[in-house]
Amino acid sequence: TYHMLSVEKKNPNVKFILDVSDNLKDVVLYTDKERLRQIIINITYNAFKFTTDGHVKISAWKEKASELTKLGLLRYPQELSFTSDVLLMSIDDTGIGIPENKREIIFEPFRRLTDNAVKHPGLGLGLNIVKNLVILLGGEVWLRSEVGRGSTFYFYLPFEQSEEKR
Protein backbone atom coordinates (compact mmCIF):
# COMPACT_ATOMS: atom_id res chain seq x y z
CA THR A 1 0.00 0.00 0.00
CA TYR A 2 2.81 2.44 0.89
CA HIS A 3 4.52 1.83 -2.47
CA MET A 4 1.27 2.26 -4.36
CA LEU A 5 0.57 5.53 -2.54
CA SER A 6 4.14 6.71 -3.16
CA VAL A 7 3.40 6.50 -6.87
CA GLU A 8 0.19 8.53 -6.31
CA LYS A 9 2.21 11.32 -4.66
CA LYS A 10 2.78 13.64 -7.59
CA ASN A 11 3.89 16.81 -5.83
CA PRO A 12 7.65 16.98 -5.08
CA ASN A 13 6.92 19.59 -2.36
CA VAL A 14 5.04 17.00 -0.29
CA LYS A 15 7.09 14.51 1.71
CA PHE A 16 5.46 11.09 2.23
CA ILE A 17 6.32 9.53 5.59
CA LEU A 18 5.53 6.10 7.03
CA ASP A 19 5.96 5.62 10.79
CA VAL A 20 5.16 2.13 12.10
CA SER A 21 5.85 1.58 15.79
CA ASP A 22 8.08 -1.25 16.97
CA ASN A 23 5.26 -2.32 19.30
CA LEU A 24 3.45 -3.71 16.22
CA LYS A 25 6.38 -5.98 15.33
CA ASP A 26 4.92 -9.18 16.78
CA VAL A 27 1.24 -8.30 16.38
CA VAL A 28 -1.01 -10.35 14.15
CA LEU A 29 -4.22 -8.51 13.28
CA TYR A 30 -7.06 -10.65 11.99
CA THR A 31 -9.10 -8.32 9.82
CA ASP A 32 -10.19 -7.81 6.25
CA LYS A 33 -6.90 -6.82 4.62
CA GLU A 34 -8.55 -5.32 1.54
CA ARG A 35 -10.94 -3.17 3.58
CA LEU A 36 -8.08 -1.93 5.79
CA ARG A 37 -6.10 -1.08 2.67
CA GLN A 38 -9.10 0.78 1.25
CA ILE A 39 -9.45 2.84 4.45
CA ILE A 40 -5.78 3.86 4.35
CA ILE A 41 -5.86 4.62 0.61
CA ASN A 42 -9.02 6.74 0.77
CA ILE A 43 -7.78 8.92 3.64
CA THR A 44 -4.25 9.23 2.22
CA TYR A 45 -5.50 10.06 -1.27
CA ASN A 46 -7.50 12.95 0.20
CA ALA A 47 -4.45 14.11 2.16
CA PHE A 48 -2.41 14.28 -1.05
CA LYS A 49 -5.27 15.99 -2.88
CA PHE A 50 -5.48 18.85 -0.37
CA THR A 51 -1.76 19.23 0.48
CA THR A 52 0.48 21.34 -1.76
CA ASP A 53 3.46 21.72 0.56
CA GLY A 54 4.79 19.92 3.64
CA HIS A 55 4.00 16.30 4.38
CA VAL A 56 1.54 13.45 4.46
CA LYS A 57 2.38 11.01 7.24
CA ILE A 58 0.88 7.60 8.01
CA SER A 59 1.49 6.39 11.56
CA ALA A 60 0.48 3.08 13.15
CA TRP A 61 0.92 1.75 16.65
CA LYS A 62 -0.61 -0.58 19.20
CA GLU A 63 -2.39 1.00 22.12
CA LYS A 64 -4.39 -0.30 25.05
CA ALA A 65 -8.03 0.64 24.56
CA SER A 66 -8.12 1.95 28.13
CA GLU A 67 -5.37 4.45 27.26
CA LEU A 68 -7.28 6.00 24.35
CA THR A 69 -9.42 8.06 26.70
CA LYS A 70 -6.43 9.15 28.82
CA LEU A 71 -4.59 10.25 25.68
CA GLY A 72 -7.60 12.29 24.61
CA LEU A 73 -7.83 10.32 21.39
CA LEU A 74 -11.47 9.31 21.50
CA ARG A 75 -14.25 11.53 20.32
CA TYR A 76 -16.89 9.56 22.27
CA PRO A 77 -14.99 7.83 25.12
CA GLN A 78 -18.20 6.73 26.85
CA GLU A 79 -18.93 4.45 23.88
CA LEU A 80 -15.77 2.37 24.37
CA SER A 81 -17.14 -1.04 25.26
CA PHE A 82 -14.06 -3.27 25.09
CA THR A 83 -10.76 -3.57 26.89
CA SER A 84 -8.55 -5.13 24.25
CA ASP A 85 -5.59 -3.59 22.51
CA VAL A 86 -6.25 -1.60 19.37
CA LEU A 87 -4.41 -0.87 16.17
CA LEU A 88 -4.36 2.92 16.16
CA MET A 89 -3.56 4.72 12.92
CA SER A 90 -3.32 8.33 11.94
CA ILE A 91 -2.92 10.04 8.61
CA ASP A 92 -1.57 13.53 9.15
CA ASP A 93 -1.16 16.25 6.53
CA THR A 94 -0.12 19.87 6.25
CA GLY A 95 -2.91 20.65 3.81
CA ILE A 96 -5.69 23.23 3.74
CA GLY A 97 -7.44 21.95 6.86
CA ILE A 98 -11.15 21.40 7.38
CA PRO A 99 -13.44 24.07 8.79
CA GLU A 100 -15.23 23.05 11.98
CA ASN A 101 -18.65 23.24 10.30
CA LYS A 102 -17.61 20.61 7.73
CA ARG A 103 -15.89 18.08 9.99
CA GLU A 104 -18.99 15.92 10.47
CA ILE A 105 -20.60 16.32 7.06
CA ILE A 106 -17.50 15.21 5.12
CA PHE A 107 -18.26 11.67 6.32
CA GLU A 108 -21.71 11.83 4.68
CA PRO A 109 -22.13 10.51 1.11
CA PHE A 110 -21.67 13.00 -1.73
CA ARG A 111 -20.39 15.71 0.61
CA ARG A 112 -17.21 17.42 -0.49
CA LEU A 113 -14.87 19.84 1.22
CA THR A 114 -14.74 22.12 -1.83
CA ASP A 115 -16.95 22.70 -4.83
CA ASN A 116 -13.95 22.90 -7.17
CA ALA A 117 -14.23 19.52 -8.92
CA VAL A 118 -11.45 20.46 -11.35
CA LYS A 119 -8.84 21.22 -8.70
CA HIS A 120 -10.09 18.56 -6.24
CA PRO A 121 -11.80 15.77 -8.21
CA GLY A 122 -14.04 13.19 -6.59
CA LEU A 123 -17.64 12.39 -5.80
CA GLY A 124 -17.51 12.88 -2.05
CA LEU A 125 -17.80 9.18 -1.26
CA GLY A 126 -14.30 8.32 0.00
CA LEU A 127 -14.70 9.37 3.63
CA ASN A 128 -18.21 7.93 3.83
CA ILE A 129 -16.76 4.60 2.70
CA VAL A 130 -13.96 4.98 5.27
CA LYS A 131 -16.43 5.61 8.10
CA ASN A 132 -18.61 2.64 7.18
CA LEU A 133 -15.66 0.27 6.78
CA VAL A 134 -14.09 1.30 10.09
CA ILE A 135 -17.41 0.75 11.88
CA LEU A 136 -17.85 -2.59 10.09
CA LEU A 137 -14.42 -3.66 11.37
CA GLY A 138 -15.35 -2.64 14.94
CA GLY A 139 -13.57 0.68 15.18
CA GLU A 140 -14.12 4.40 15.08
CA VAL A 141 -12.80 7.20 12.86
CA TRP A 142 -12.46 10.88 13.72
CA LEU A 143 -10.34 13.88 12.87
CA ARG A 144 -8.64 16.94 14.23
CA SER A 145 -8.00 19.85 11.93
CA GLU A 146 -6.99 23.47 11.77
CA VAL A 147 -7.77 25.53 8.69
CA GLY A 148 -4.56 26.52 6.92
CA ARG A 149 -2.43 24.08 8.96
CA GLY A 150 -3.69 20.62 8.07
CA SER A 151 -5.67 17.66 9.33
CA THR A 152 -5.10 14.41 11.15
CA PHE A 153 -7.51 11.54 10.64
CA TYR A 154 -7.45 8.83 13.30
CA PHE A 155 -9.00 5.41 13.39
CA TYR A 156 -8.67 2.34 15.55
CA LEU A 157 -9.46 -1.32 15.06
CA PRO A 158 -9.75 -3.56 18.13
CA PHE A 159 -7.96 -6.88 18.40
CA GLU A 160 -7.03 -9.47 21.00
CA GLN A 161 -3.50 -10.75 21.38
CA SER A 162 -2.99 -14.46 21.80
CA GLU A 163 -2.04 -15.56 25.32
CA GLU A 164 1.49 -16.50 24.24
CA LYS A 165 2.23 -12.92 23.12
CA ARG A 166 1.12 -11.23 26.37
N, C-alpha and C positions, 0 to 999 in steps of 0.2 A: 504494500500500500504506500509506504514512504517513497519508494522509487517511482511509482506511478504518479504520485502527487508532485514529486520533484520535476517531472516532465511537464506537468500542468503549470508550474511556476514559470511565468513568462517574463516577469519584470526583474531585471538584474538589480534593482534597488531594494528588493525584498529578500531578506535572508530567510531560509527555511531551516528550522531547527527541530530536532527530535531529541527528547529528553525522557528516557525510560529509566526508572529507578532500579537500583540493584535489588530492592526488596521484592521485585517481581521475578527475579531470576529462577526460582524454583516453583513458581506458581503455575498451576494448570487450571485454566478457566474453561469450564464446559459451557459453551454458549454457541449461538449460531454465528459462525465465523463470517459468513457473507453479510449478515445484517449488521454486525459490528463494523465491518469494513465500510458498509454503506453509510453508517452514522458518521464515521471519521471523515470519509470523503465529502459528504454533503457539507459538514461544518467547515472543513478546511477549504473547500472550493469557494465558499462564501467569503472566507477570510482573505483569500487571494484576490477575489473579485473587488473587495472594498479597501484593499491596502495598496497604496502606491509607493510607500517608502517605509523602511523599518524592518519588521520581521513578522513571520507567522511561526508560532511555536506549538508543537504538540508535546504534551507531557503526560506521563502515565505512572501511577504508583499505587501500591496497595495501602489501604488505610482501614483501621478498625471502624466499623459503622458507628460505634459509640463516640468516636473522636470527631466525626463529621460536624456534630452540633457544637462541640467545644471550639473547633477551628472556624466556626461561623460559615461553613460551606453549604449548609442546607437552607433552602428557601423556606421549606415547611418542616422544621425539625419534629414537630408533634406527630407527623405522619410516618416517622421511621418505626417500622414494626418488626425489625429483625436485628440480630446482634452479630451477624457474621462479618467477615472482612468484606471489603468492596474493592473492585477495580475502580479507581478514580482517575478520570482523564480530563484534561483541559486543552482547549485550543485557543491560544492567545494571539491577538494581532494588534498592530499599531495603525489600524485603519481609521475610517471616518467616525466610528462609534455609532451607537444606536440611541436616539432620543428616548427618554423615559416613557413617553406616551406610546412608543411603538414596541417596547420590549416584550409585551405579552402577545400583541397581535401578530408579530412576525412568525409565531408558531402556528397560526391559523392558515388553512389552505388558501392559496391564491392571494396572500398578503405579501407585499413587497416593501422593502425599506425605501426604495426610490421609485419614481415613475419613469425614469430614464432607461427604457428597455434596450436602447442602443449601447449606452455606456455600461450598463449592468444587466445583461441578458438573464432571462429565467422566467419561470411561470409563478414563482412564489410557493412552490411545493416542497422544496428541499428541507426546510426546518420543520414543517408539519410532519414530513416522513420521519425525520430524526426523532421528534417528540414521541410519535406513535411507536417507533421501533424500540426506543429506550424503555418506554412503559411496558411494552410487550416482553422485553427481556428482564423486567423486574426492577428497573432503575428509575432515575429522575434526571431531567436535564434543566438547566437554568443558566442565566448569564449575568455578568456584571459588565457595565460599559460606561464610558465617558465620551461624550461627543467631542470629536477632534483628537482624541487620544487612543481610541481603540476599544476592543471588546475581548472578553474572555468567556467562552462557553465551557461549562462544566457538565459532566454527566458521570454517574456511577452505575455499576452493575454489581449486584451482590453475588457472592460465591462462598462456599464452604471449603476449607482446606481439609485434606485427608488427615486422619489422626497421626500418621507417621511423619507429617511435615510440621506439626505443631511443636 
